[in-house]
Amino acid sequence: LAQVLAQSHWRWRARRAAGTMTGLCRAVVTSAVHAPSRRSWASASHALVPRHRQSEKVPSCRDVPRQFLGRRQRASLPSPVLQQMRAASSGGMSALTNSMTAMRQLTGGEVIFNMLQEHGVDTVFGYSGGAVLPLIDAFHGKNIQWITSAHEQCSGHSAAAYAKSTGKFGICIVTSGPGLTNLVTPLQDALTDGVPLIVLSGQVPTSAMGTDAFQECPATEITRPCTKWSYVCLDFNQLPWAINEAFRIASSGRPGPCHIDLPKDIVSMKAQVPDAVFRKSALNSGDAPPMMDMAQIQKAADLINKAKQPIFYVGQGTNHCPDILRKVVQKANAPVTTTVHAMGVYDERDPLSMHMLGMHGAAYANFAIQNADCIIAVGSRFDDRTTGVMDKYAPKAKAAGLDGTGGIIHINIDRTTFGKVVTPTVPIWADAEHALTALDSLIKTEDEATRASWVSQCQDWKKKYAFGYVKAPGGRIKTQQVIEATNHFLHASGWQDKKDVFICTGVGNHQMMSCQFVRWTKPRSMITSGSLGVMGAGLPFAVGTQVANPDSLTILFDGDGSFNMTHMDLQTIMRYNLPVKIAVMNDHRQQMVWIWQRLFFDGRYVSVDNVNPDFVKLAQAWGMEAMACDNEDDLPKVVEKWLKHDGPMLIDFKVVPDICLPMVAPGKALDEMILLEDREAIFGKSEEELGEMKFEGLAPS
């Protein structure tokens, strides 16, 4: 009942009287009378259960503190527990203590710390504050690294990047009120990108909850829509269970964020805690993966084998199994294209790689999807940026599905994705690694000559529609040139293979151009905000990636607009001397939006010009090495000096604005692209002269 009250954030007119059930019931009655009519007990209790487990019951009375239990509830407890409680109630505290071995007096904060250790956590990101002090005090002098960011949003993004680059859990700890509300964006980003992020937030004491106390907010109400599970812990005894449950839910099925709200008095409380609480058990791990329907696997194999023009469309659900993916792709001798989060899971230097598809993806990948008679979607979810208008998506695969000669095979661990965007011919609910392993022995192409001809056609598209750009006059540089020069150095030096190289980005033109002009070779090497598209995430992403991979080369390509949003996190770079290499693409614009206003609003520009500081002096003010570059003659040596520098270094690349091509316009099919050859017709010969091609409908979001 106490959980229901706090979760729904109702005001209490009465306080618990001496912690007895009578006092609590009075509080319930009074609160029920004055509760807002739009709330209901059903929805309040329902909110305590994670969305994917709403058919299950909430913790039973045996999880509730003794003082809240009546006689009937006590009778339902297992006999050993009941005997211990009777011993305690009869003054036999010594008997209770003696019956339990290895007890330690711990605060709630220390219990949480020990639980994090038990789950293998070695790093947390966060920011201090009054309500969370009892928790962060437990980290003092201990062996879990605490990384202080410049802002709570930066903490959240850094924790997410830690998870994205390693596949481990990202942990973020913040205070109540604004500390928690500043994490809404990182939580939503983690939810839409499938990141196992766990957030622990401080909260005002339970006695002050619902009174509009200083730095109080209805934390779980705010985070419920942007998490897999959001829970307020109102009982010291629930702390171990809550931590275990967060780790379980965050890693089960498609990963995602969880949030636990921690009232200050609960975390400050002390108790004798048995060591058995911290023992690892099978219950602490994620749910078992789904069981595969082998009949569906056989159907999928049959379609792949008989298809004349198949293609693998691969998402980040395969990042943990690049080897079996490569084996199946090569056995099928079929081209493979990836989403932004899966770049590198299949080495893009391989002839079968069609690189990234989608709105600003490779034209040759889009052509291949539209002409394929069998699309094998593995660990991907048909995001709108990869499909174009749905009425015109994959016409040949849809037709082949009706004929029984091909179709769309969808392999995903999240079965809610089936039919959400595309209705698959063969849905397979499974972990990508398990499904690919099962398919491996069944792949046997029936017509190898036709398959080879299809691969040859894809190679021709790659040559004809390769990524490109128009150079700026007078030896000035563009964003594409900077990224291209960086990629050239990484491959020519052998660093791409010898080192762990991670590239982080903000959001905008530079993000899509990074996808185009870097040849990705390893999974989890592109750290970016995909579905939500968070400007400003680039720098904290770089922090989290470098912390998680201290011996790696971490590069940040950021636009000036994105960088301006979070450049205060340079202090975190310097605080921990993180050797991040920062490239700011400085064109004094939010260029991607500027392009949309030019194309869809007849060049009526609003709120797209950036007033920037001197980025070199800004970095130097933090004690960071920095320099500027504005011409192609200096570019190669500047890139080499930048990447070889021992510590952190920032380069202010003064670039000429450009349009990112190819581009699939809204309302168009995936293969109805604006190509480089169309640049003058849509962009015009100068910034003052609009292009001939007119655009209608809604501009991209």
N, C-alpha and C positions, 0 to 999 in steps of 0.2 A: 504493500500500500504506500509505503514511503517512497518507493521507486516511482510509482504511478504519479504521485503528487509532484515530485521534482521534475520528472520527465515532461509532464504537461505544463510545468511552470505556473501552477496556480498559486495564488497568494494564500498563505495560511493565516487564518484569523486566530487560531489557537496554537499553542506550542505543545510539544509532547510532554506530558506530565510525568516527570521523574522517569522517563523512558519506558513507561508501562504501556500495555496494549490499550488500556482504558483511555489514556491521554491521546494516543495515536488515533483511536476511533473518534474521539471528540474532534480532533483536527480534520479528520475525513469528513464528518458530518457538516462541520462549519464550512469547509472548503467546497463541498458539493453544492451547498446552498448558494454560495457566491461565485461558483465557477461560471465562466463565460458560456453562453448557450451553444456556441459553435463547437465547443469541445465535447467529447463524449468519453465515458469510461472505456468503451470498446476500443476507440482509436488510441486512447492513451496507453492501454495495456498492449495493444497491437504494436505500438511503436517500440516496445522493449525488445522486439524480436527482429533479427536481421531480415531484410527483404526476401532473401532466398530461403529462409527457414520459417516463414510466418505461419506454417501449419504446425510448428512445434510449440510446445508449451514453454512458458518462462520458467526460470529456476524454481524448484520446489521449496517447500518450507525447510527442508534440511539445509538449504543454503542461507537461510535467514538467521540473523542473530537471535540468541536464545530469548532475549527480553521481549521480542516481538511475537513469540509463539504462545498459543493457548494450549490447554490440556489435550485437545483432540489433535492439534498439530504435533505436539510432542509425542503422542502415541504412535504417529506414523513414522517416526524416526527409527532407524535400525537399532536393535537392542544394545550393541556396544556403546553407541553414541548416547542412547537414553540412559544407560547406566552411569556414564561419565557425568551427564548433566545432573542426575539425581545425587551423585556424590558431591558435586559442586554445590548444589542447592542445600545440602544438609551440612555444609561446613567442611566437607571433605576435600578441600582444595589440594591438600598434600597427596591424597589418593589419586586425584585426577592428574596431577603433575607427574607422579611416579609412574602412572600407567602409560605415559607418553615420553619417549626418549628424545634426546638431542633437541631440547627446546632453547630458543634464543629470544631475548627481548628485542623486538624490532619496531621501528615506526612503519607507518604505511608506505612512506617514501622508500624505506630500505627494502620492504617486501617487493615493491615494484622494481627497484634496482636489481635485486636478486633474480626476479623473474626474467628481466631483460638479459641478464647474464646467462641464465639457463637456456634461453633461445639463441644464444650465440651472438648477441649484439655487441659490437665493439666500438661503435660510433653513434652519437646522436647529435642532431642539429637543433639549436633552439635559441631562446632569448629569455632573460630573466624577468621576474615580476613578483609582486607581493603574494598573490594567491598561489603561486607555484613554488615558492621558496622551500616549503617542507619536502618537496620532491627533489629539487635540484641540489639541496644540501646533501642528499645521499650519494651524490656523484663526487663529492670532494675527496681528493686523494685516492680515488679508486681507478680501476683499470678500464673503464669505458671512457673513450675520448669524447669530450664535449666541445663542439664547434659552435662558437657564438657568431651569428650573422649580424648584418647591419639592420635587419628588419625581419619581422616574422614571416612575411611573404618570401623573402630570400631563404629563410630557414626551411620553409616547406619545399621550395623548388630544389634546394640543395639536397635535401633528404630524398626527394624523388629521383634526382640524377644519380645519387648513390645507388638507389635500387635499379634504375634503368641500366646503368653501366655494369652492374655485377650480377643481377638476378636475385640479390639478397633483399632483405627488408630495409626500407628507409624509415628512420625513427625521428620524429620531430616533437619537441616539448616547448610549450608556450604557456603564458599566463592567461588569466580570465579576460572577459570583455573584449577589448580591442585586440589583444594578443591572439585570441581565437578567431575573431572576425577577419583578421588579416590573412588567415589561412584558407578562406573559402576558395580563392582562386587556385592555389596549389592542390587542394582536395579535389576540386572539379576536374582539373587537368589530369590528376592521377586516376580518377574514375574513368574518364573517357579514353585515356591511353593505357589502361590496364596495368597500373603500377602498385605493387604491394607496399603502401605507405601507411604507417601507424602514427597517429597523432595523440599525444597526451596533453590535456589542457588543465590548468588550474581553474578552480571555481571558488566562489565565496563560501563561507561555512554553511552547512545545511540550515542552521537557524536563521540565516539571512537570505536564503534563496526565496525568490518571489517577492522581495521587498524593494526592488530597484536599488539594491545596494551599490556602492561604488565599484565600478568595473565588473558589474554583473551583466550577463546576457543569457538568454535561453539557448545555451550552447548546442545541446543535442537537437533542439528544434531547428536550428540554423543549419547544422551539418548533415542532418538526416538525408536530404535529397542528393547530396554530393558524396556520399559514402556507401559502402556495402553494409556497414553496421555502425550505429552511433549509440553510445550507452553512458549513462551517468551512474557512477558507483556510490551508493549511499550506505555501504556497509563494509567495514574493514575486512570481514571474512570473505567478501566477494572479490577482493583485489586479485588474488591468484587466478581465480576462475576467469575474471574479466580479461586479464592480460593474455591468458592462454586462448580464450575465445577470439580475441582480436587477431592474434597470429594465425589461428586456424582459418577464420573467415577470409582474411586478407590473402591467403595463399591457396584457397580452395577454388577450383574451377578457374574462371578468368580472374586473375589477380586484381586487386583494387584496394582502396583506402578504408581504414577503420578509425574511429575516434572514440576515446574514452575521456569523459569529463570527471574531474577529481576534486570534490569539495575539500577545502583546506583543512577542516577538522578531521576528516576521515584519513587524510594522508599524514596528519600530525599525530594521530592516535598511536599509542604503544600497546603491544600485547606480546605474550609468550607464543612464539610461532614455532611449530615443529619443522625440522629440516625436511620431513617427508613432503611438505608442500612444494619444495623446489626440485623434487626428483623428476627427471625426464620420463615421460610415458608416451605411449602411442597416441593417447588422446590429445597431446599437445601439438600434433602435426596436422597438416591440412587433410581435408577429406580425400578418400581414395578416388582416383580418376574413374570415369564411367566405364562400364563394361561395354566392349565393342560388339556390335551385331555383325558377325562374320558373313552373313548373307549380303549385307550392304557392302562390305569390303569386296566380296566377289563381284557384285554388280559393278562397282566402281572400276575394278581391274578389267572386267570385260569391256567396258566402254572405252577405257584408256587404250586397250590393246587394239580395238577395231577402229578407233578414231584415225582420221587421215591428217588432221591438223590440230593436235592438242597443245595446250599451253598451261603451265603451272603459274597460278596467281597466288603469291606467297605473302603472308603477313607476319607480324611479330610473334604469333603463336608458335613459330618454328625456330625462334632464336636459340632455344636450348638444344636443338637437334640438327645442326648444319650437316653433319656427316651422313646421316641416313637420308636427308633431303637430297644431297648431292648424288648419292648412290642411286636413288630412285629416278631422279631427273635424267641422269646419264644412261641408265638402263632403258628408260622409255625413249631416249633421244628426242626430247621435247624441249622447246624454249621455256625460259622461266623469267617472270617479271615480279617485282616486289613493290610493296607499299613503302612509305617513308621510314617506318620503324623497323623494317626487315632488310634494309639495304645492307649488304655485306654478308648476309646469311648464306648467300650463294655468291662466290667470288665473281665480281663483275668483269674480270679480265677473261673469263671463260667464254668461248664463242656462243654457248647456249644462253648466256645472260642477255636479257633485253632491258636491263636496268629498271629504273622506277617508271611506273605508269601514272596516268592521271592528268589532272587539269594542267599542270606545268611539267608533266613527265615526258618521257621519250615518245616522240611521234611514232617510232617504229614499234614500241610496246603497245601503244593504243591501236595501231593498225592490226597487230597480231591478235589482240583480244577480240576485236570486231570480226576478224576473219577465221577465228578458231572454231572448230566444230565440237570441241570438248574443252571446257575450262575446269581445271582442278584447283579449287580455292582451298588453301591449307593455312589455317591459323589466321585468316583474314575475314573481314565482315562486310565487304562491299560498301565502304564509305562513299559518300556522294562525290568526293573529289576524285575517286577512281573509276566512276561509272559513267559520268555524263548523264544526260536525260535518260530515264529508265525505259521509256517506250522504245528507244532506239538501241538499247544496250544488248550486245552479244547476239545479234540476229541469227547468225549461222549456228551457234551453239544451241539456242532455243529451238530452232528448226530441227536440228539433229536429235535433240531430246525427244521430240514428238515422233521421229522416225525410228528411234531406238539405235541410232548409229553414233550417238554422242550425247551432249547435254552439259549440264553444270553439276559438278561434284563439289559438295561443300563439307569440308572437314573442320570441325570446331569443337572446343571443349565447352563452349557456352551454347546450349541448344536453343536459347531464346533468339539467337541470330538467324536461325533457319526460317526463311520466309519473311523476315522483317523487311528486307530490301529486295532480295531475289529469291524466288521459289526454286530450290534446287531439284534436279532430276534425282540425285542420290544424296540425301543428307547422311552424314556419319558423325554421330556424337562420340567424340573420342579426343584424347590427347594427341597432338600432331605426331609426336614420336611413335606412339603406339600404332597409329593408323598407317604411317609410312612404313614401319617395320612389317606390318601385316601385308601391305601391298607389295613389298619388295620381291617376295618369292612368286608372286602372281603376275608380274609384268612380263609380257612377251608380245612384242609388236607383231601384228599379223602381216602388214604390208610395209616392209622396211624401205622399199624404194620410194613409195609415196611419202613416207615420213621424212626421208632424207631430202626430198624435193621441197617439203614444207619448211624444213630448217634452212635450206638454201634461200628460199623466198624471204625468210626473216632476216638473214644475213644481208640480203640486197637492200631491204628497208633500212637496216642499220647504217649502211654506207650512204644511201641516198639522203636520209633525213637525220644525219648526225647533228648533235648540238652545235650551235655556233652563235656568233654575234657580230655586229658591225663595229669595227674599231673607231675610237674617238679621234678626231683630227688633232694635229699638232703634237702627237706623242703622249696625249693625256691618257689616263687609265680608266677602266671600267671595273665594276665589281667582278664580272666574269673573268677578267684578266688576272686579278689578284688571286682568286680561288684556283684558277688554272695553273698559275705559277707555283702556288703552294703545293698542289697535287703533283706537279712535275718534279719538284724537289723531293717530295716524300718517296716517289717511286724511283727516281734516278739515283738517289742516295742509298736506296735499299731499306730505308727506315720503315716503309710501309709493311715490310715483312719481318724486319728485325725487332722493331719496337711495338709496344701497344700504343696505337695512335687513336685518340678519341677526338671527334670534332663536334663541338656544341654550337648551336645557333640561337639567335632570337627568332623573330617572326617577320616576314616580309620578303622582298625580292632576294635579299642575300641568302635567305633560307632555301628557297627553291633553286637558286643558282648553285648553292653548295651541293644539292642533290644532283644537279646536272653535270658539274665540272669536277667532281671528285669521283675517282673509281674506288668503290667501297669493296673491301676484301674480307672483313671480319664482322660477325654479328655483334650487336650492341655497341657499335662504334659511332653511330650517329645519335646524338643526344639532343632532342628538340621537342617542342610542344606541337603535337600533331593535330588532334581533333579540336581542341579548344583554341589553339593558336594564340598563346600568351606572349604578347610583346613584353620585353623586360626579363624573360625567364633565362636568357642566354648566359649572363654573367653568374648568377647563382647556380645554374646547371654546371658551369665550368668548375665552380668551387666544389660542388658535391662530387663531380667526376674525378677531380684531382685528389681529393681526400680519400676517395674509395680506391683509387689506383695510383698510389704515390710515386711509383717508378715509371709511370706512363708519360707520353707526350700529349698534353691536353691543349687543344686549339679552340679558340672562340672566334667565329665569324659573326659579327653583330652589325646591325644597322645603327645609324646615329639615333633614330627614333627609339628603337628598342633599348639601346645602351643608356640613353638619357633617363629611362624609367627606373633603373636600379644601379646606376654606377656608384652609388654610395657603398655597394658591396666590394669596391676596391679595397676598403679597409680590412675586409676579411682575407682577401688575397695577401695583403701585407702583414696582417696579424700573425698568420701561420706560414708566411713565406712560401706560398704555393706557386710553383713555376709555370703558371698558366700563360699561354701566348695569346694575346688579345689583338684582334684586327677589327677596327671600327671602319665600316664603309660609310664615309662621310660625304653625302650628296646634299645635305641640308634639306632633305625632304622625307616625307613618308611616301616614297616613290610609287609603291604598288597602288595605294589609294589615289594618288595623283593621276595615275594612268586610268583608273576606273572613272574618275571625274572627267577626264579628257574624252573617254570613249562613250560613256553613258550620259553625261551631263553637259555636253558641248563645251568642255573646257572651263566650266565655272568652278574655280578652285576655292575650297573652303577648308581651313584647319589642316593643311598638309605641309606647311613650311616650318622647318625647325630652326630655332635660334639656339645655336650650339656654343658651348664654351670652347676654349682652346684645349682639345683633348690631351695634347702633349703636356701642357702645363698642369692640367688636372692630375694626370698620372704622376708627374714629377712631384707635385705637392704631397702625394702619398709616399714619396720616396721610391717610386718605380721608374725603371728605365723606359724611355719612350722616345719616338721620333716620328716624323711625317714622311710621306711619299706621295708624289703627284704625277710621276711620269714613267713611261715604260722602260726608259734606259736604266733607271735606278732600281726598277722593280726586282729583278733576279737577286741582286746582291743584298737588297733590303730584306727580302724574304729569307735568304740564307742566314743573315746575321740575326734576324728575329727568332728563327727556329732553333739556332744553335746557342742562343743566350742561356746562361745557366739558371737564372731566376725568372721571375715574372717580367714580361715586357709588353708594352702596348705600341701599336703602330696606327697612326691616324692616316688612313688611305683616303686621299682627297679624290673621289671618283666622280665621273660624269654620269648623271642619271640615265637610265635606260629602261626599256620594257623587257619583261621576262617572257621569252618565247621558247617553245610553242605554248599556246594557251587554248584551252577548250572554253569557249564562251558559254554563259548560262543558257540553258534551253537547247543546247547543241549536243549531238552525239559525240561519243568519245573520239571518233575518227574525223569529226568536222572541226579541225583545228586551224587556228591562225598560226602559220608557219613563218620562219624567218624571211622567206621570199615575199610575204605579205606585209612586211614591216612598214614600208613607206606608205602603203595604201591605208593602213589603219592609224599609223603614228604621225604621218605628215613628214615633210622635208625639214621642218624646223619646229621649235616649240611654239612659235607664233601661228603656224599654219596647221590646221587640223587635217587629218587624213580624209580620204574620200569615202572610206567604208563607214557606214553608220550602224550604230548598235541600238537595239530596242530591248525592252524587258528589264528585269531586275539586274543590277550590278552584282558581282560576286560578293559574298559576305566575308 
